[in-house]
Amino acid sequence: MNAHRHNFPGLANNWHYLDSAATAHKPQIVIDTVSRALGEDYATVHRGVYKRSADMTLAYEAARARVARYIGAGSADEIVFTKGATEAINLVAQSWGQSLNPGDRILLSTLEHHSNIVPWQMLAARVGAILDVCPLTVDGRIDLDAAEALLTPAHKLVAFAQVSNVLGSVLDAKRAAALAHNVGAKLLLDACQSVPHMKVDVAALGADFIVFSGHKLYGPTGVGVLWARGSILAEMPPWQGGGAMIDKVTFANTTYAPAPQRFEAGTPMIVEALGLAAAIDYVETIGMETIAAHEAALTKTARKELRTTNAITLYGPEDAAGIISFAMEGVHPHDIGTILDEEGVAIRAGHHCAQPLMAHLGVDATARASFWLYSEDSDVEALLRGLHRVKKVFG
Ligand SMILES: Cc1ncc(COP(=O)(O)O)c(C=O)c1O
C-alpha cells in the first residue's frame, strides 16, 4: 500500500485513478486549508482595513512567496497568479505578444496542448506573425536538432511543453533555452505536466516564461502560475483592466500598478492560492526526488507489462514521466475507457487536447494512464486485469 494514499480522501474504496494528468486528487491538508480559508479565515485581500483582511492579505502574499521559493524564482514579484496554465499562456500572448511585429515568428512543436497552440494562433492572426512547428523524434520527443535548424533571428518566441501530456516525453529544457536565446528568442515552458513529476528550477532551466496549473500539482482548480523574469514582466503592458491592477484612475487617464498586481485585475483567487501553497508544502515534505523515483518505477513496470500484452501499441519514449498513452488493436479508446471504468479503473481516452499530435500519430484518440505520487502497484495490476477483459469483450 502506498504510504501517502490514505491522505487522499478522493481515492477511497479501492478506486484506481489513473487520470491524474488531467487533474490530481487533493491531500486532506489541501482540503482543510481551502475549507479554513473559505470559512473561519475568509476575507478579501489588499483592500480591507480590518484585521481579518490584513491577515488574509499576508496569507495570499505568503502563498505567492511559497510558489516563488518552490520554483527558485528571483522574487515573489515574478509570480503572477492566474486561473490556470491556459490563462497564463493567454496572458503572455496578449500582453508580451503586443511587442511582436508582422513577419515575426513563433516556434511551437507537434506535441503541444491546444492551450499552447491556439493563443499563439490568435496572436499571429492579430499581429501578422508566423507560426512554425518543430517535429518530433521517432520516440516522441521534441526534436531539438530540428528546432536548431528551424530557428532564425525572426523567431521571437519558442513555446514548448516540458513534459508531453500525451507521451510523457521530457524536453531538454536547458538546451531549448540555449537554442532560443542563440537567435534572440524567448522560451516559454509549459510546465503543466512537469511540475508534478520533477523539480522545476527556473534559474537552472534558463527559460523566460514558465506556466503551470495548480490542480495537477495536488492544489485546487482555479489557480495557476505565470513566472516570468522580472525584467520582462516590468516591460509587459496590462492585459485585463479593473480593480487592483491600477495605480491611479481618472476619466482622462489611468496608470497601472507594478507587476505582479498589474496582471491580477479584480478580486484574485485567494482561497485557491492558499490551497496551492498547502499542496506545495505537502509535496516538498515527501520530496520531489522521492516522488519522481516512485512514479518512474511504476511507469516502467506498466510499460513493460503493457508491451507484452497482445495487440497493445505503446506511444512515447521509455523514460516517459508518469504518463503512458496506448492503443489496442480494433478497440476504440473510448470503449477501453468505458470497460475499465466498470472495473474501477479511471483512465483518459480521447485526443487529450492535442489534435495535431493525434494527426501525427495517425489516430483520432489514444487511451492514457498516468501515475502520480499516490499511485501504486495495485493500480497497474487493475489496469492490466481490465485490459484483459477489454480483449475478451472485443474478441
Ligand atoms: C501540457 C498541458 N498544457 C496546458 C494544459 C492546460 O491546463 P489548464 O486546463 O489547467 O489550464 C494542460 C492540461 O491538461 C496540459 O496538460
The ligand as a Gaussian input file, in Angstrom:
#p B3LYP/6-31G(d) Opt

LIG

0 1
 C        0.677000      20.179000     -21.199000
 C       -0.537000      20.951000     -20.796000
 N       -0.589000      22.265000     -21.051000
 C       -1.640000      23.016000     -20.701000
 C       -2.733000      22.457000     -20.077000
 C       -3.877000      23.334000     -19.723000
 O       -4.086000      23.378000     -18.346000
 P       -5.402000      24.028000     -17.741000
 O       -6.559000      23.407000     -18.467000
 O       -5.350000      23.663000     -16.300000
 O       -5.317000      25.498000     -17.977000
 C       -2.732000      21.095000     -19.797000
 C       -3.902000      20.461000     -19.174000
 O       -4.219000      19.324000     -19.439000
 C       -1.602000      20.319000     -20.170000
 O       -1.544000      19.021000     -19.909000

